[in-house]
Amino acid sequence: MIIKLITTNIENLKMSKKRCPHCKKYNQTKDTLKVNISFFCNIDCATSYAFKNKEKGRKIKHAKQKKEFQANDTKLRKKAAVMACHAYIRARDVNNGCITCGAPLTDVKFDAGHFFKSTNSYTKFMEKNIHGQCVSCNQYNGGREREYEHALIEKYGEITVKALKKLRTKKITRTASDYLEIEKYFKSKLNDINKNTN
């Protein structure tokens, strides 16, 4: 009885079907080509599958390396942080008018203008140092620093502006991780604005 059962199981195993991982066709187990734990129709399927998965693995590895590079590249992270910061400033100030001349900013292209120039690393991302500013004031009139200062005093008070001025010559060195945190911070603030306007 036991011998008969074993014999029957062996016959069933021989008659069972296996799916080829390359072409997805089902074949009798006895008619397949076994490679490791996979069953292929023939050597062509096995070879094609191996090449395809090698290429797929290479692409996955490349994508992972690219993602890691982008996450750790200071230049790319800085650019992303600047874009996030400026997007937030524009959304925040779109209805406030140009900080230096008061011109409407709605329905026109305008800048996120810095009181202390964006080349100043310490004040580069300070929200009170950046405001919506028309292209004419920011790009063609040197930022109109005098008018900008008067507007800041009116907006925040003289004490705040004096404190901001003390930071004018201060420098800071940021890492890719620092820029990533800045990017996340401004994206979060922009999301808050978008939620409140929808």
BASE-516593 format. One record per residue (C-alpha): x, y, z. Coordinates in steps of 0.1 Angstrom, whole numbers. Layout:
BEGIN
<r <X,Y,Z>>,
...
***
This chain:
BEGIN
<r <0,0,0>>,
<r <28,24,10>>,
<r <48,15,-21>>,
<r <18,20,-43>>,
<r <12,55,-27>>,
<r <48,65,-33>>,
<r <46,53,-69>>,
<r <14,73,-74>>,
<r <30,105,-60>>,
<r <60,101,-83>>,
<r <38,97,-113>>,
<r <17,128,-102>>,
<r <49,148,-98>>,
<r <60,138,-133>>,
<r <26,149,-147>>,
<r <25,182,-128>>,
<r <30,214,-147>>,
<r <55,242,-141>>,
<r <52,278,-153>>,
<r <82,292,-172>>,
<r <92,325,-156>>,
<r <102,339,-189>>,
<r <74,332,-214>>,
<r <48,323,-186>>,
<r <37,291,-204>>,
<r <29,260,-185>>,
<r <48,228,-193>>,
<r <48,193,-179>>,
<r <76,191,-153>>,
<r <93,163,-172>>,
<r <95,185,-203>>,
<r <111,215,-187>>,
<r <147,226,-181>>,
<r <154,231,-144>>,
<r <178,259,-135>>,
<r <183,263,-97>>,
<r <147,264,-85>>,
<r <131,276,-118>>,
<r <116,255,-146>>,
<r <120,268,-182>>,
<r <106,257,-215>>,
<r <141,254,-230>>,
<r <176,269,-230>>,
<r <164,299,-250>>,
<r <139,309,-223>>,
<r <164,303,-196>>,
<r <191,324,-213>>,
<r <166,353,-222>>,
<r <153,353,-186>>,
<r <188,355,-172>>,
<r <198,384,-194>>,
<r <165,403,-188>>,
<r <169,400,-150>>,
<r <205,410,-151>>,
<r <196,441,-170>>,
<r <167,448,-146>>,
<r <190,443,-117>>,
<r <215,468,-132>>,
<r <187,494,-137>>,
<r <175,490,-102>>,
<r <211,493,-89>>,
<r <216,524,-111>>,
<r <184,540,-99>>,
<r <193,533,-63>>,
<r <228,548,-68>>,
<r <213,578,-85>>,
<r <188,584,-57>>,
<r <216,581,-31>>,
<r <238,605,-51>>,
<r <210,631,-54>>,
<r <203,627,-16>>,
<r <239,634,-8>>,
<r <249,658,-34>>,
<r <252,693,-17>>,
<r <248,712,-50>>,
<r <215,694,-59>>,
<r <201,696,-24>>,
<r <209,734,-22>>,
<r <191,740,-55>>,
<r <161,721,-43>>,
<r <161,740,-10>>,
<r <162,773,-28>>,
<r <133,763,-51>>,
<r <112,752,-22>>,
<r <120,784,-2>>,
<r <112,807,-32>>,
<r <80,788,-40>>,
<r <68,794,-4>>,
<r <77,831,-4>>,
<r <58,836,-36>>,
<r <28,819,-23>>,
<r <30,838,10>>,
<r <34,872,-6>>,
<r <14,870,-38>>,
<r <-13,892,-25>>,
<r <9,916,-6>>,
<r <24,936,-35>>,
<r <61,942,-42>>,
<r <80,948,-10>>,
<r <98,978,-24>>,
<r <74,995,-48>>,
<r <40,981,-38>>,
<r <32,970,-74>>,
<r <6,942,-75>>,
<r <22,907,-78>>,
<r <-9,888,-88>>,
<r <-10,875,-124>>,
<r <26,885,-130>>,
<r <60,868,-127>>,
<r <78,880,-97>>,
<r <109,872,-76>>,
<r <116,861,-41>>,
<r <138,891,-34>>,
<r <164,891,-7>>,
<r <171,922,15>>,
<r <206,909,21>>,
<r <217,892,-12>>,
<r <211,855,-16>>,
<r <249,850,-17>>,
<r <249,856,21>>,
<r <248,821,34>>,
<r <235,828,68>>,
<r <205,849,59>>,
<r <198,831,26>>,
<r <168,812,39>>,
<r <156,836,66>>,
<r <119,844,60>>,
<r <121,880,71>>,
<r <150,885,47>>,
<r <130,873,17>>,
<r <98,888,2>>,
<r <78,890,-30>>,
<r <95,916,-52>>,
<r <88,926,-88>>,
<r <113,918,-114>>,
<r <120,955,-121>>,
<r <130,963,-85>>,
<r <149,931,-79>>,
<r <167,925,-112>>,
<r <170,960,-128>>,
<r <172,983,-98>>,
<r <197,965,-76>>,
<r <170,953,-52>>,
<r <163,989,-41>>,
<r <179,982,-7>>,
<r <169,1016,9>>,
<r <132,1011,1>>,
<r <135,975,12>>,
<r <149,985,46>>,
<r <121,1011,51>>,
<r <95,984,42>>,
<r <110,959,67>>,
<r <110,985,95>>,
<r <74,992,88>>,
<r <66,956,86>>,
<r <86,941,115>>,
<r <99,971,135>>,
<r <134,987,138>>,
<r <147,963,165>>,
<r <141,933,142>>,
<r <158,950,113>>,
<r <188,959,134>>,
<r <190,923,146>>,
<r <189,912,110>>,
<r <216,936,100>>,
<r <240,921,126>>,
<r <238,888,107>>,
<r <248,904,74>>,
<r <284,893,75>>,
<r <279,860,93>>,
<r <286,828,74>>,
<r <275,792,77>>,
<r <285,760,59>>,
<r <256,737,52>>,
<r <256,700,43>>,
<r <233,681,19>>,
<r <214,670,49>>,
<r <209,706,61>>,
<r <195,716,27>>,
<r <172,686,27>>,
<r <157,697,60>>,
<r <153,733,47>>,
<r <136,719,16>>,
<r <112,699,37>>,
<r <105,728,60>>,
<r <95,752,32>>,
<r <75,725,14>>,
<r <55,719,46>>,
<r <48,756,49>>,
<r <37,758,13>>,
<r <14,728,18>>,
<r <-2,747,47>>,
<r <-9,777,25>>,
<r <-23,755,-2>>,
<r <-46,738,23>>,
<r <-59,771,36>>,
<r <-66,785,2>>,
<r <-84,754,-12>>,
***
